Amino acid sequence: MHSVLVIEDNETMREGMVQILKKMDVRVAEAGNGEQGLQKFQNNSYDLVITDYRMDDIDGMVVLDRIKTQSPQTEVMIITAYGS
């Protein structure tokens, strides 16, 4: 079973992604901000991390950098609701 960590500060968006992934029979963990997400990543192994680009505490590019430094093989997908 694949495992995914969803890092999204918008609760509605996060819950929607989590529900979709669970229907796909994926093990899902979630975090409401970048700091929480990085803490979860340090304590667990994930095949994929989906992170929001714009978050108040730590943005998606910092999350990407820290995850790739710690685990280069982990895939990271950065998403955003902003058009620019």
N, C-alpha and C positions, 0 to 999 in steps of 0.2 A: 504494500500500500504506500502510495506517495504521501509526502508530508509537505504542507504549505504553511508559511507564516504570513498573515495579512496584517500590515501595519497601516492604519488609516485613522486619522483623527475625527473624521465625520462618522458618527455612529451609524447612521442610516446606510451609508455606502459600505461600511465595514460589515454590518450585519447581512446586507444583500450578497456581498461576495462570499462570505462564510457559508451562507445557505446554499448558494449555487455549487460551491466546492464540495460541500457535504453530500449533495445529491449525486455528485460525480464519484462518490466513494473515496474521497481524499481525507486524510487525517489533517485537521485544520487547527491552528492556534491563532490567536488574535491579540493585537495590542493597539491601544488607543493613542499612542504617540511613539516617536522615534526612540526615546530612551527606554520605554517599556519593551519595545520590539528588540532592541539590541540586548537587553537583559535576558529576554527569552531565548534569543539566538545563542547566547553564551552557554546556556544550560541545556540546550537541545540541538538536535540535528534536523535540518530541513532540506528538502530537495529544491524548493523554490521559495523565495521571499517576494511578496508583492507589497510594494510600499508607495505611499502617496509622495508626491514630489514636494508639495508645500504643506509643512506642518509648523506649528509654533515653536516647538523646542529644538528638534533636530530635523533638518530637511532630508529629503530622499537621497540626495547626492552624498551626504555624509553617511547615511545608512549604507548606501552602496559601497562606499570606500571602506568602511569598517568591516562589513561582511566579507568583501573580497579579500581584505588583508588577512582576516581570520580563517576564511574557508574559500579559496579561489574556485573550487569546483561547484559551489552553490550558485544556482541561477538566480538573478534578481531582475524583477520587472518593476519599472517605475511608472506610475500612473498619475494623471492629474485631471482635474475638472476645468482647468484654465486653458484657453486657446492659444496663449502666447508663451 
